[in-house]
Amino acid sequence: MDMNPLLLLMLLMLWSSGLQAEVKHNSTEFVRLVGGASRCAGILEVKIGEWRPVEGLHWALKEAAVACEQLDCGSALAIKDRQSSYTPVWRIPLDVVGNGSPLTEFASSAISGYTLDLTCSDSVRLLNGTSLCSGRLEVNYNQSNQSKQSWTSVCEADFDQQDAEVVCRELGCGPPSTLQGALYGDVGAPVWSKEFQCEGHESALLDCRSSNSTRSSCSPGKAVGLTCSEPIRLVGGASRCAGTLEMNLGEWRPVAGDNWALREAAVACKQLDCGSALAIEHRKSSDRPVWRIQYDFVQSGSPLTELVISVNSSSTLDLTCSDSVRLLNGPSLCSGRLEINYNQSNQSKQSWTSVCEDHFDQQDAEVVCRELGCGPPSALQGALYGDVGAPVWSKEFQCEGHESTLLDCRSSSSTRNSCSPGKAVGLTCSEPIRLVGGASRCAGTLEAKIGEWRPVGGYDWALREAAVACKQLDCGSALAIEHRKSSDRPVWRIQTDFVRSGFPLREYVISVNSSSTVDLTCSDSVRLLNGPSLCSGRLEVNYNQSNQSKQSWTSVCEADFDQQDAEVVCRELGCGPPSALQGALYGDVGAPVWSKEFQCEGHESTLLDCRSSNSTRNSCSPGKAVGLTCSEPIRLVGGASHCAGTLEMKLGEWRPVHTMARTLKEPAAFCKHLDCGSDVSVKKRESSNTPVWIHRLFCEPSYFSMMGCLQSPTIISESFTPGSVLELTCSGKQGAGAGQMGE
């Protein structure tokens, strides 16, 4: 009898879903550990038709925890890659291991020389926690039965601090930091029927003495929830918050944090319960076993110990964290709600507390900013970065401003133990970056401070990276960038892909030796903000230029600014003639505004060289703050029209452009910017001795400032000669040539 195809499909779907449910329910029948001291230790194997080892390349403790759970074992304790001869294995993609599906579901057949040794606890585990070292405690009371494990919770009344110390140590974690009923969920019957009586030195919880308990269930909210600290430490330094970073995953080893910068160090300092990150140094030694944590995983929010893999490396990390002050919840390492450690002498338990605004002034703020390796304070305000209740610091600081640390300052007792709402100190320190050796504070060699001042080696920086630095220096628009060559020396290197992330530059630097440093020139009097390119934005003028420590930028009203003023600004910023002048084109602002009407004649070098008359206004009508678009400094020279010739751009000076583009996409974008249509023919002309600008490949000129993609040829090689420059012939719609500029 023929079966209805639709009915057959439904039966197949029901059979498939039932099979999947059976696999999930009986996952221990398809996953095992072999060759270890117990059923919860050994080489990980899975069965898909036949038993094979699992390829263990790049597995970390986080993935091991999934396997331990599917094996019905306890918490993951250790993981080790084994190298052997090439053999058939099952390969499981790392990104699907933690999605809750059985390991067998995503396994594929492969040949590999790497297998995986796991060690899981067979007697205790922590469930539903925020990390592998936290959760609701369960004990295995049927350990001798290999085929059926029986896990049960423990009542708070049967468990104390010494018991917690044993569990944390057994699981390879640090000392207990929190012990509380139902912290990670609650359960009913059954519960562990004995009261633990550990002395604290035992290796495992089940090694402790115990007495029978009459209870068979816990009162609501009384199932033990436990948080152990992470097994990380700093060794060999002057305090518990300084030294070589080490972790314990079965054994203590140094951490190799390739490409770690201060931002990653801050995560480690936080997990160590130390203060703000102050310095990071990469040390070289002979090759040895280390734990490696890739920097792109550090910011995930997971404990560092869950992300490490075992490797051999000659690189280790030395960190210095503050042990007395820290800034929390700020957008950078130099901003946040201030906290002080009032229990510094107790190595095992730190106690951090906020400070009331009434107990803290500008001189105190100067000391804190300097202690944290930041620049001078720029904002001090209650609840700027969140508020807190009791307890608070109970003394009023009386710093004179020269002290090295806040706790070196004199202080007097205060009667308060809590702050009024909105009064917990929020502090913003400026970033410790500067330009030195130039004609003004906004010109010179770029330096950053992380423990010590060093030049920045931005070998692949272009003008748009320079613009980020100019902004963080509280200067105006970026005008020029030059790469200088010198003898090799220690510098701070910042990769270009991090510069535009929005985070402060110093949080991404790594220590290297280099012969390349960066000289920047930023405007110190005008800037364009919020525009799509370096030559467009809302105009701001610096009316406090003579004050080195505090710049004051203000918008300009449309009624006080005309076309001739715009021509001066565009020329001052190294851009082409103005193409659009319109109120609120790039956002609007309220008071204060520039209080003078500009009266430029158009020939002036800078806007502040222009004559001006006082204006009665101190704010603009809505939609009247000057928005300005200047054309890009691009031209074609030596051709039959302004739409043909050798491509030149201006970055301080006019030079031909060399691009490594392999398609017509970039040259066509130049034609479009010149208002010469989008069709282009390209010819390369030999010019080996001519200074050029290199237009960086993949810089998307049609979406970003053309000049923002320019680089000096010294970034490639000191002896770089491009060999050819571009000659373009553009065709299509031709306008007035707004992009064409004279000398």
Disulfide bonds with the S-S distance in Angstrom:
Cys40-Cys73 2.05
Cys68-Cys120 2.03
Cys133-Cys173 2.05
Cys155-Cys218 1.86
Cys168-Cys228 2.03
Cys198-Cys208 2.03
Cys241-Cys274 2.08
Cys269-Cys321 2.02
Cys334-Cys374 2.03
Cys356-Cys419 1.88
Cys369-Cys429 2.03
Cys399-Cys409 2.03
Cys442-Cys475 2.06
Cys470-Cys522 2.02
Cys535-Cys575 2.06
Cys557-Cys620 1.87
Cys570-Cys630 2.01
Cys600-Cys610 2.00
Cys643-Cys676 1.94
Cys671-Cys730 2.00
Cys699-Cys709 2.03
